[in-house]
Amino acid sequence: MSSIVDALYELKYNPFEYGPYLASFYTAINESENNLLLAPLVIPLCSHPVFNKKISGAVFGEKRQSSIWSVFNDRAQLYDLQERIDGFKDLTEQCIQYCLINDWLSVNEQGLSLHKGDGSDSVFTNQKSAAKLGRLFSGHSVVEIYAFLGVKPR
């Protein structure tokens, strides 16, 4: 029975499915130092049933603009975020490798950051929730984001 559950988990959560989430996130976020540390947040937040809807509904217009404070206003819903980050750690690493292989992302080793790769014109399905999460996190430091969400980078 356990092997069936593991197989279904692998089918749902695999780098081919969630690689475009990371590529969309890093395409939308403003380039900053140490933004590699934000990668573990993308899949847990974008696959979360509540926050996926909130992030997808974020608005970025001239008159109205969402912020991390308006999207993540209910702190009680963040209670399992650290557990989700730890659970998706291996998947996040596999997704980063998949994005690097496809040239969707490239690494700046000096600044420990990921940014849009040279081959980012190659086809990947743009994930709106991940791109909007990148726009929400733009302008905030990595330390500020982790402190606001109440989780620790590992």
Buried (B, 14 or more C-beta within 10 A) or exposed (E): EEEEEEEEEEEEBBBEBBBBBBBBBBBBBEEBEEBBBBBBBBBBBBBBEEBBEBBBEBEEEEEEEBEBEEBBEEEEBBEEBBEBBEEBBEBBEBBBEBBBEBBBBBBEEEBEBBBBBEEBEEEBEEBBBBBBBBBBBBEBEBEEBBEBBEBEBE
